[in-house]
Amino acid sequence: MNRREALFSLSGIVASLAVAPQLRAKELHNVPLETQLSADHLPQPAWQDGYQVLTNPLDRQNLQAIFDRLIPADKLGPSATEAGCIEFLDNQLAGDYGSGAALYLQAPLHPENEEKIMGSPQFLSAPKERYLTGLKALENWAQKKYQSSFHALNAEQVDDFLTKMEDGKIDLGAQVNSQAFFELIAHCGR
């Protein structure tokens, strides 16, 4: 590098250091309250054909109880189900995601080493099957514990269930890994 190139590089660095402090974001003040969310601005799902996978109304009610605890409505935005989360999920479960088209669903060659190598057991069923099995187990759990449908539980009971489910401390039966089911549900609810 000659002296001319060195001076040119140095001047470029000095210029960028002079401009950089001016590139900060400015905080907005006095935003009008009229910009709050109103009913006419709620998103309308592009879903037209009716439910394809989540055809059981009880499953949808139970999902609503979960999703709306994960993302509740407030004055600035809709809840998860008001934003069309259940319709979105149904559409996804009816397609390639639900069928597990991108997943490896063959049994492991050495099942005895699977958890040690992978850190957790491999799922051999597609997301659609996992949702439907999990929702059935969820309803059975609520009926056993509270003699009521899951969606009829109060907010505190749902929160307690979700917290324990996230920690893997809820037994939904041999076919459902409750922690993995929570992660599956929470991805759509967020």
Contacts in CASP RR format, 6 or more apart in sequence:
PFRMAT RR
TARGET T0000
AUTHOR 0000-0000-0000
METHOD contacts of the structure
MODEL  1
MNRREALFSLSGIVASLAVAPQLRAKELHNVPLETQLSADHLPQPAWQDG
YQVLTNPLDRQNLQAIFDRLIPADKLGPSATEAGCIEFLDNQLAGDYGSG
AALYLQAPLHPENEEKIMGSPQFLSAPKERYLTGLKALENWAQKKYQSSF
HALNAEQVDDFLTKMEDGKIDLGAQVNSQAFFELIAHCGR
1 9 0 8 1.000
36 75 0 8 1.000
36 76 0 8 1.000
37 75 0 8 1.000
37 76 0 8 1.000
37 77 0 8 1.000
37 78 0 8 1.000
42 78 0 8 1.000
42 82 0 8 1.000
42 83 0 8 1.000
43 78 0 8 1.000
43 83 0 8 1.000
43 84 0 8 1.000
45 84 0 8 1.000
45 87 0 8 1.000
45 88 0 8 1.000
47 84 0 8 1.000
47 87 0 8 1.000
47 88 0 8 1.000
47 90 0 8 1.000
47 91 0 8 1.000
50 90 0 8 1.000
51 60 0 8 1.000
51 87 0 8 1.000
51 90 0 8 1.000
52 90 0 8 1.000
52 91 0 8 1.000
52 93 0 8 1.000
52 94 0 8 1.000
53 90 0 8 1.000
53 93 0 8 1.000
53 94 0 8 1.000
53 98 0 8 1.000
53 128 0 8 1.000
53 131 0 8 1.000
53 132 0 8 1.000
54 60 0 8 1.000
54 63 0 8 1.000
54 86 0 8 1.000
54 89 0 8 1.000
54 90 0 8 1.000
54 93 0 8 1.000
54 131 0 8 1.000
56 135 0 8 1.000
58 139 0 8 1.000
58 149 0 8 1.000
58 151 0 8 1.000
59 132 0 8 1.000
59 135 0 8 1.000
59 139 0 8 1.000
60 86 0 8 1.000
61 149 0 8 1.000
61 151 0 8 1.000
62 135 0 8 1.000
62 138 0 8 1.000
62 139 0 8 1.000
62 142 0 8 1.000
62 149 0 8 1.000
62 150 0 8 1.000
62 151 0 8 1.000
63 81 0 8 1.000
63 86 0 8 1.000
63 89 0 8 1.000
63 135 0 8 1.000
63 185 0 8 1.000
64 81 0 8 1.000
64 86 0 8 1.000
64 151 0 8 1.000
65 150 0 8 1.000
65 151 0 8 1.000
65 153 0 8 1.000
65 158 0 8 1.000
66 158 0 8 1.000
66 162 0 8 1.000
66 185 0 8 1.000
66 189 0 8 1.000
67 79 0 8 1.000
67 80 0 8 1.000
67 81 0 8 1.000
67 85 0 8 1.000
67 86 0 8 1.000
67 185 0 8 1.000
67 188 0 8 1.000
67 189 0 8 1.000
68 79 0 8 1.000
68 80 0 8 1.000
68 81 0 8 1.000
69 155 0 8 1.000
69 158 0 8 1.000
69 159 0 8 1.000
69 162 0 8 1.000
70 80 0 8 1.000
70 162 0 8 1.000
70 186 0 8 1.000
70 189 0 8 1.000
70 190 0 8 1.000
71 79 0 8 1.000
71 80 0 8 1.000
71 83 0 8 1.000
71 85 0 8 1.000
71 189 0 8 1.000
71 190 0 8 1.000
72 79 0 8 1.000
73 79 0 8 1.000
73 82 0 8 1.000
80 189 0 8 1.000
85 188 0 8 1.000
85 189 0 8 1.000
88 188 0 8 1.000
89 131 0 8 1.000
89 188 0 8 1.000
92 98 0 8 1.000
92 127 0 8 1.000
92 188 0 8 1.000
93 127 0 8 1.000
93 128 0 8 1.000
93 131 0 8 1.000
94 128 0 8 1.000
95 101 0 8 1.000
96 102 0 8 1.000
97 127 0 8 1.000
98 126 0 8 1.000
98 127 0 8 1.000
98 128 0 8 1.000
99 126 0 8 1.000
99 128 0 8 1.000
100 126 0 8 1.000
100 127 0 8 1.000
100 128 0 8 1.000
103 123 0 8 1.000
103 126 0 8 1.000
104 122 0 8 1.000
105 123 0 8 1.000
105 124 0 8 1.000
105 125 0 8 1.000
105 126 0 8 1.000
106 124 0 8 1.000
107 122 0 8 1.000
107 124 0 8 1.000
108 114 0 8 1.000
108 122 0 8 1.000
114 121 0 8 1.000
114 122 0 8 1.000
115 121 0 8 1.000
120 180 0 8 1.000
121 177 0 8 1.000
123 130 0 8 1.000
123 180 0 8 1.000
125 133 0 8 1.000
127 184 0 8 1.000
130 176 0 8 1.000
130 180 0 8 1.000
130 181 0 8 1.000
130 184 0 8 1.000
131 184 0 8 1.000
133 175 0 8 1.000
133 176 0 8 1.000
134 172 0 8 1.000
134 175 0 8 1.000
134 176 0 8 1.000
134 181 0 8 1.000
137 172 0 8 1.000
137 173 0 8 1.000
137 175 0 8 1.000
137 176 0 8 1.000
137 181 0 8 1.000
138 150 0 8 1.000
138 172 0 8 1.000
138 181 0 8 1.000
139 149 0 8 1.000
139 150 0 8 1.000
140 172 0 8 1.000
141 150 0 8 1.000
141 170 0 8 1.000
141 171 0 8 1.000
141 172 0 8 1.000
142 148 0 8 1.000
142 149 0 8 1.000
142 150 0 8 1.000
142 152 0 8 1.000
142 153 0 8 1.000
143 149 0 8 1.000
146 152 0 8 1.000
146 153 0 8 1.000
146 157 0 8 1.000
150 158 0 8 1.000
150 161 0 8 1.000
153 161 0 8 1.000
161 170 0 8 1.000
162 182 0 8 1.000
164 170 0 8 1.000
165 178 0 8 1.000
165 179 0 8 1.000
165 181 0 8 1.000
165 182 0 8 1.000
166 179 0 8 1.000
166 182 0 8 1.000
166 186 0 8 1.000
167 179 0 8 1.000
168 177 0 8 1.000
168 178 0 8 1.000
168 179 0 8 1.000
168 182 0 8 1.000
169 178 0 8 1.000
170 178 0 8 1.000
171 178 0 8 1.000
172 178 0 8 1.000
172 181 0 8 1.000
END
